[in-house]
């Protein structure tokens, strides 16, 4: 996981952040992008590429991020991403821009060392991290930005309650 906290099956960047390589000879120019995309977006993006539309009840979280996948100038990835740990135990995260809100309904974390578990025995239900300055998710900034945290909490709850992030 390199500089990122957590591991496989956790909502921390160490468990969710992975590189994606796209290649299309003659179409995609070599380069780097920091646009946020998710593998579920392949459905919406490939549908758009082929002139199709997704059914309203299918691929409920897939967005068309084709411009980002193709490396186009001024491309836009998705503006938010919901993450859930493996196990469906009420652990979620909402990444929105450089901010990431964690929600622990059972107040547990996966993939922690014994020392980390002991230090976090009173894990707060909500945590928020500023990934641009803290990609390792070590400094909980939720108390510094209560209004933003409340907005993200409302957005995450709405997505969970409706069972979809795509309108």
BELPE-V257325 format. One line per field, one symbol per residue. ss: DSSP state (h for helix, s for strand, l for the rest). phi: phi as a letter, one per 20 degrees, with the letter a starting at -180 (. if undefined). A space follows every 50 residues. Layout:
BEGIN
ss = ???
phi = ???
END
This chain:
BEGIN
ss = llllllllllllhhhhllllllllllllllllllllllllhhhhhhhhhl lllllllllllllllhhhhllllllllllsssssllllllssssssllss sssslllllllllhhhhhhllllllssssslllllllllllhhhlhhhhh hhhhhhhhhhhhlllll
phi = .lfefnbgmdefgfdcecfcddbbgndeegrccdfeccgffffffffffe mdcffgdclfdededgfffemfflfceeebbeccffpldndcbcecmedb ddcdfdlccemdfgfffffdfdfffdcccdffdcfelddfdffecfffff fffffffffffemadef
END
